Amino acid sequence: MGQRYFLEQSPSADAPEIILSGAEAQHLIKVMRGKPGTVVELFDGSGVEWEARILDVRRNDVTLEVLGSEMVSREPALQLTLGIALPKGDRQKWVIGKLVELGVYQVVPLVTENGVAQPVEKAMGRLRRQVVEASKQCGRNHLMRICEPCTLSVFLEQQFHQAWIAHPLSAEDVSGIQSTTVAALNIESGTAGIAIGPEGGFSVAEVSKAMTAGWEPIELGSRILRIETAAMAVAAQLLLGR
Ligand code: SAM
């Protein structure tokens, strides 16, 4: 896969030329040192992929000649939604990039009883930028959605063909919650939702509420995984190779 750039605005279907501007143009000009004649790939998040040749490089924008365009989907048949009580700082950005690569459909930042502060609008913007960066790298033409943060209760109202809440079972657990094992994660198409808790875990009340709403508790093994490991592990289990 060659150089890929993201178009903030979709060009008209029959446009012979495309102007690349903003951060993507700066990347092409200053980082990649793009020169006239170089052929690159463009995408706008709708599934369309353009092949285009650089015609003119100016200070702030770049003109490209359209060589061709086609719909190219690299999406898995399963639309996987992860509700995650996101970790703090750079760990957020990192896990979002990995979930884009794995083919997750959307991420819903969760507000939970034991969670830390949720991303503010500026942080959400950074996460959406990370989605674009990861999509450029992995060749995805549809952008993974980052939804507005919501409470676990609201997330549990969403309808999926299969829905799980990841909850480790500990030897001291006296809640009586019966979790199923990771082998249950085996749906190949349709929709699935999985909730991943904060560092402090979901409360027993939250897991009970999820079970009442039809969500199945699932355990991922005898070791406690960090939030981002748990999110990547379930995504890989369902999406890798698809
Ligand atoms: N002390 C917390 C607890 O007991 O729930 C650990 C939380 S863990 C760092 C963060 C989240 O990752 C958990 O709420 C759960 O959703 C998921 N998780 C981590 N390890 C897991 C495991 N072995 N089984 C199921 N879920 C796990």
Residues whose N, C-alpha, C, O or C-beta is under 5 A from the ligand:
A	BS01	SAM	A166 H167 P168 A195 I196 G197 P198 E199 G200 G201 F202 I218 E219 L220 G221 R223 I224 L225 R226 I227 A230
